[in-house]
Amino acid sequence: MAWLQEEMILRNDSFSGSSTGKRTNLDKITILGVVSIVVGHAMLVNNEQSSWCLFDYSLHVRSSPDQKGEKVDTMSTSNLIVLELLSSTFDNYEDWKVTMQSYLKGEGLWGIIQENETDGMTQEMNAKALHAIQISCAPEILSLIKEIESAKEAWEFLEKEYNMNWEYINTYIETQNKLKEQEDVGKHIYLHTSLYIAALNGDWESAKQVLDRDRDAVHAPLNKNKNTVLHIAVSTASTKFVRNLITNYMSKEDLKQKNFYGCTALHFAAAWGRLDMVKLLLDNNPGLLPIRSDDSSTALTEAIRDNHKHVSSFLYYESATHQTPPPEDGIHLIYSIVAGNYDLALDITRSLPGLSTNDPQLKSLLEKALLSLTGRHQDFKSGARLGFLERQIYHWIHVGSRSISGNEADEQHNGSPQGIYLVIMTRVLQSVEQLLLKIPQVLDVKKLRDMKIKHKQAPRLLKELFSRVLELNDHFKIEESLGPSLVCAAENGIIEFFIEALHSYPLLLRYRDNDLSSLQRIAITNRQENIFRFFKKLPTWDGEGLSLDASMNTMLHLVGELAPSNRLNLIPGAALQMQRELQWFVEVEKMVPPYFREYKKKKGMTAYTLFSKEHKELVSEGEKWMKETAASCTIVATLVITIMFAAAFTVPGGNKESEGVPLLLRTKPFMVFVISDALSLFSSTTSVLMFLSILTSRYTEEAFLESLPRKLILGLVTLFVSLAAMMAAFCATIFILLDGHLRWISIVLASFASFPVTMFLLLQLPLFVDMVRSTYFSNIFE
C-alpha cells in the first residue's frame, strides 16, 4: 500500500500548506528538549545548581519561537490521553477515536459528546472535553477546530473530515481499478474486431467461425461500453442470428451479463424497440425482467422512456404475469404520460392501490401524473390546431375502442337492424380510413390518426386519475391534489380538465391559487378563450367581476397587461394581435361594474392607462405591419390599373376604320375580354383607394378593432378580383388570336394563367380568413 501512503502525503501537503515546515521544526525542538532534561537529571547528582540551569535551558528551548516567530508547545500532556496525536492525514483516526473515547468515558465527559449540553455545570465539563480533544490533535488539525466552542461539534467535525478523506481515497482506488479494466477492455476490443463487425452486419457465418475458435469470446467486451456480441446483435442483427447465438453458445446465466452501465441485452432490445428480440430473450430466461441497470432502470423502464409502445405494453403485462407489479410503477406512470402512451398509463393507474389508506406517496404520485398530463395539451382535442383540410381528414378517420375489433363488433351487433347499420357504417369508415392511409405522406394521415387516438385516450386517463384522487373523501385534500393541475390546465387551455371537474366534483371550479387568483382569472391572464367561454356559461360567473386578487387587481387590469408571447404568436401579424387584445378588453369590460373601471391598482394606474402603456409597442408594430402590407399591395394594384387601362384601347382584332367599332364586337370571347378588363380596372382602382386610406389613417388603439382590419379586407378582396379578371382577359385574348385553331394551346395557356391567381389565393387565404373571422365574427367568447 505504498501508493496509498504516497497519496495521503500528497493530500496532506495540499491540505496543510506550509505547516509541514512547522511540524519538522517542532520535532527537532522536542528532541532537543528531551535530551536536555536527561542531561540535567544526570548532572543533578554532582551539582544541583548546574543541573537546574540545564533544566531551565531545556524549558526555554521548548517554548522558544520557531523560524517564523511562532511559539511551539511540546508538552507531552497528550501522551497521557492518546498514544499518538491525530495525524493530518487521518490515517490513525480509528485508533485515536477508540483511545479518546475511553479517556472521555473514564473522566465522565462522554455525555457531553452525546448530548451537547452547555448550561450550568456542564459548561466546565464541555471545556474539559474540548481541551482534551484539542491537545490530542496535531497542529494542522488543531487549526481546523480552534474556533469551535462545543466538544460535540468538534468531535463530529473530525469524524466528518475522516469520512471525506477516505471517500476521496476510495474514489481514487475505484478510478484506478476502472482504468485497469479499461486496459483489459481495449485488448478484448482489438482481438475481437471481426466478431464486432459480424454482429453489426448480422453475418452469422463469420460470427460462428470466431466463436468456434474461441467460445469465451461470447463474453468478451467488444467496445468501450463493454457491450458483448449479444448486446450488439439484439439491436442490429436478425432474430435468426440471436437465436443461433443463444442456442449454441450461451446459457441462461450468460443472458444476464451486463455492460459498463449495468444493462443487459434485454435493456438493449427494449430501448431499441425490438419486440421480437424481447420475446426471444424472455423465452430463454424470464428472470431478465426484474434486473436493473446502474441507474435502477429495468427493461420496462427503458421501453417506456424511449416511447416504444408495443414493447412497453408487452413487458408490463409480462411483469404482471411473472411477478407482482414492480414498486417503481410510479415512475413508469410518469414516463408513460410524458411519452403519450396513455393506454399503458391507464392500466398502471388502475393497478395502483386505493387512496383510502391516505398513503402520502401515492397521493403525490397522482398529483405528479395530473401535472404531467397538463403538459401534454396537444394530446387533447382542445389543444389541436388543424387547418381546413386536416380538419376534414381528421373527421373521416375512424378510431374505435381498443377492446373491440371489427369481427367482435359484427358478432355483438349481428341480428338487429341497428346493429347491421352500425356494422355497415363501421366498415365504410374503415375503408375510407384505409384509402386515406394510402395517400402520399403530404397529407400526414397517419399522424392525424395517431393524434385522434390520443384525443380519445387522454380523457379516459384523466377521468381515471380524477376518480382515484376523489377516493380521499376529504374536500381540502382533494382540492390540494387537483387544484394545481387545474391551474396548469387553465394556463394551457385544456378544457377537458374543467369538464371532468364539473362532472366529478364541481366545487373544484372555485379553487384559488396562492395569489388568490381564481381559475377564471388565470384563463383570462393567459388568453384562453375556450376556458373563458366555459366559465361564462356557469351560473356563478357574474360574481367573479366583483373580486380582487392578492395584488389588488380587477379582472380588467388582467386584460390591460400584454398577453403572453406564446399566445400572441398564434395570431398572424401585429395588427391582428392588437385587434385580439382589444376584443379581450372590451369583453371583460362588460363584466366589470362601472366603479371598477376607474379603479387604480397598487401602481396607481387604471386598467385603461395600463392597457395603453403595455400595448404601446404592439401598436407601433401593428402600424408598421399595416403600412408595409398596404404599400406592397398598392404597387401590385397600380400595375394592374396600368395594364388594364392600356388594354382597353388596344382591343384584340382591331377596329373598323370608318366607325372605330371593334371588328369582333359580337363574339363571345371579345365580350369576355371587355367585361374582364373593366372589372379588373374598377376593382384594382378600388383596391388602391383602400390601401391609400390605410396609409393615411390615424393609428389609434381603437382603429385596430374594426376600422383598419375592414379596410385591409376590402383592399385584399378587390385586389384578388382584379388579378383574377386580368387573367380572364388574357385568356379571352388568346382565344381571339387563335380563332378556334390549336385549341390545346388555348387550354394549356389558360391553365398557366390560373396559376398566379391560385398561388395568390393559397398564400393570402389563411391571413384573409383570420381577418374575416376576427373582424366580422369577432364574438369569439360565445
RABELDA-V392304 format. One record per helix or strand. SS is the DSSP state (H for helix, E for strand). FROM is the first residue (numbers start at 0). TO is the last residue. If there is no record, write none. Layout:
ss->{SS;SS}
from->{FROM;FROM}
to->{TO;TO}
This chain:
ss->{H;H;H;E;E;H;E;H;H;H;E;H;H;H;H;H;H;H;H;H;H;H;H;H;H;H;H;H;H;H;H;H;H;H;H;H;H;H;E;E;H;H;H;H;H;H;H;H;H;E;E;H;H;H;H}
from->{1;18;47;64;70;75;85;92;109;121;136;138;150;192;203;214;228;238;252;264;274;285;298;308;328;341;354;359;376;380;387;405;416;440;444;474;494;505;511;517;518;528;541;554;564;573;593;606;615;654;661;667;701;706;742}
to->{15;42;61;64;70;79;85;105;114;134;136;144;190;200;212;218;235;248;255;270;283;287;304;321;338;350;356;373;378;382;395;412;436;442;471;491;503;509;511;517;524;535;545;559;567;588;596;613;648;654;661;694;703;737;775}
